[in-house]
Amino acid sequence: MQDLQQMLDESDWWPRLEPGQRQRVLTETVVRDVAAGQVFSARGDAVEGWLGVVEGLVKVSIDAANGRSMTLAGVPAGGWFGEGSVLKDEPRRYDVVALRRSRIAVMPRQTFHWLIDTSPAFSRFLLVQLNERLGHFIAAIEHQRLLGPEGRVARCLAQLFNPQLYPSTRSRLRISQSELGLLTGLSRQRVNQALRKLEGLGLLETSYGGVTVVSVERLDAFEG
C-alpha cells in the first residue's frame, strides 16, 4: 500500500521545497479512504484543498441533468489535481469519484497558497502543471467528439502516462476494462474489442487486471 511519503517522494515538486516547507506539508496534509464508486467531492462543494491520489484510481467528471456524463480526466496513483479549483474562490465545478477503493490526500488550501507565496520553485511547477492540464482537457474533449472507440481507449491510456501529471505511472498500468469504460464512456464489451485491436497492432499487451503499454507515443497518435 502506497503511503503519503512515498507519493511525495515521487512528486516532481517535492524535491524543490525547503526542509521546513516539506515538514509543514507533511504535518497538514491528510489522507482519506474512499470506497469504490463513492463521490469524494461533488460539484458545488466547497474546495478544501489540492488533491492527490495516494492509492487507487479516480475520475473527474461532469453529470448533466438529463443523466449524461462526461469524464474530463482519470487520475491514477501519484497524480495531483484540482490546482485550478484551489486557486479560485468558488465551489467545485466537477465531481471527483473513486473508481476503485482509493486513498486521497488533501493539502489544505491555506498550505497550498502558502507554498505559492514562499516557494518560487513550486510556483514555477504550477505554471507547467496548469499548462499541461489545459492541454489534457482540450484533448479529452477532442477525443470524446472526434475519435472512434479504439481511438478513445488508446488516447485515454496514453493520457494516464503523462509524466508531468502522473509521474508514478509505470509501463504496466493496473486498470480494469470496466474502469476504462467509465473513463471513456464505452461499454466493457466495446473496451474489450478496442483493447484486442490495439494489442493486435502491437501497441499494448493485456493481462488480468491491467495493461502493459508498449509505445505511449503510438497510442497517443492512434486515431482508429
N, C-alpha and C positions, 0 to 999 in steps of 0.2 A: 504494500500500500504506500503510495507516494505521499510524503508529508509536505508541509508548507516550506520547510527549509530546503528540501530537495528541489522543489519547484522554483524557489527564489534563486537557487544556485544556477539553474538552467535559464533564467530570465536574463535577457541581454542588458537590461538597465541596472540590475542588481550590483554588478562589479563597479559600476560608475559612482556608486554612493559612498560617502564617507562613513567610517565606523559608527558614529553617533546617529547618522540617518538610518543606517541599517537596523540599529537597535530599536529605534522608535517604530520603524515599520513592523518589525517582528513583535513588538510589545502590543501594538494597537490593531494589527490585522487579525481578524477572527476567521475561523473556518467552520462552515456549517454543512451538515449532512442533508442531502436531498434525495428523496425516493424517486424511482423511475416514474416518469410521467407527471411529476409534481411541477407546478409553476413556482419557480423560485422568486421571481419578481415579475409582477404583472404590469401591463400597460396602464398608465395612470398612477402607479405607485410613486411615492417619493423616492428619490435616488439616494441610497445610503452611502455609496462609495464605488470605488473601482473594483471590478470583479475579476477573479482568476479561477480557472478550473484546476484544482489540485489533483482531482481524480475523476474519471468518467467522461461524459460527453453531453453537451447541452446544445440547444438550438436557440437562435434569436429569430423570432417570427412575429408576424402581424396577422391577426384574425379579423376578418370583416364581419359586419352584422349579418350578412347573408350566409355565413358559415364557411366561406372560402378563406384559405390561409396561404400566406406566402412566407417562405423561410428566407431570411436575409443572410444567415450565416450559421454554420455549425462550428462549435468551438471545442476542440479536444483538450485533453490534459496538457497543461503547460501554457495555455493561452490566456492572456489578459485581455479584457474587452470592456466596453462601456465608457471609455475615456471621454467621448463626446458628451455623454449624458451627465458626467460628473462636472464637466466644465460649465454646463448650462444650468441655471437655477430654474428648472421646470420639471414636471412629472415625466416618468419614463414613457417613451413612445412605442415600446415594443414589449413582448413577453419573453422571458428567459425560462426555458423549460428543460428539465433534465430528461434526456432520452434513455438513460440508464441510471442506476444508483450512482450518485456523484457527490463530490465534496467541493464546495465552492468557497474561495477566500474572498473576504470583503475588506478592502483597505478603506477606512473611513474617509469621507470627503475632506475633512479637515487635514488629515495626514497627506492626502494626495495633493491638495493645494499648497501645503507647507513644503513638500518636496519641490514643487514647481518654483516656489519662492526662494528656496535655499540651494537648489542643485541645478546649475546651468546644464550639466550633462543629462539630467533627467528631462529637462525641458527640450533639449535637442532630440532626445529619444522620442518624446511625444510627438514632435513635428513629423518625424519619419513615420511613426505609428499611425498618425491621423491621415497622412497622405496614402499610406498603404491600405488603410481601412476604406478610404474613399474609393480607391481603385477596385477593391474587393466587392463593395456594394454595387458599383456600376456594372461590374462583370456579372454579378449574381442576377441582376435584372435582365441583362442581355441574354444570359443562359436560359432563364425562365421563358423568355418570349421568342427566341430565335432558334434554339437548338432542339434536336430530337432527343429521345430518351437516352441513347448511347452517349451523345454529346453532353447531356446534363450530368449523367453519372460520372463521366470522365472529368469534367471540369470541377465537379463537387469534390472528387477525390484529390485532384491537383491542388485545389484551394486549401485543403487541410494540411498540405505540406509546405505552406508559405513559411519560410524561415524567419521572417520578421514577426509575423503574427503568432505563429505556433512553433516555437523553437524546439519543443520537446518531441515532436513527431518523428518517428523512425521509419525506415523503409517498409516495415510491416506495421500496418495500422489495424488495431483491434476495432472492428466495426462490423455490425451485422447487416444483412440485406434489409431487414425491417428498418433499421436506423437510417440506412442510405435512402430508403423510401421516404422516410419522414423528412429528410433534408432536401430531397429533390422533388417531392410531391408526386412520386410514382408509386405504383403498387409493388409489393415484394416480388411478385412474379415478373413484372417488367424490369425491375432492377436485376433479377437473376439472369434474364435474357441479355441485358446490356453487359453485365459482367462477363458472361460467356463469350460475347463478341469481342470485347476488349482483351480478354485473355487469349482468344484465338489470334488476335493481331500482335500478340507479344508485348502488350503494354503493362500487363499486371498478371499476378498469379493469385488465385483464390484458394483459401483453405478454411477449415472450420473456424468460424468466429473472427475472421479477419481477411485482409487483402495485403499482398506484398506488391508494391509498385516497382516496376522495372524501370520506367522512364517518366519522371514527373513532367519533363518538357514536352514529350509526345502526348501525354494525357492532356496537358494544358492547351495543346494546339488542336486536339481532336474535335471534329465537328460532326462526325457521323455521316 
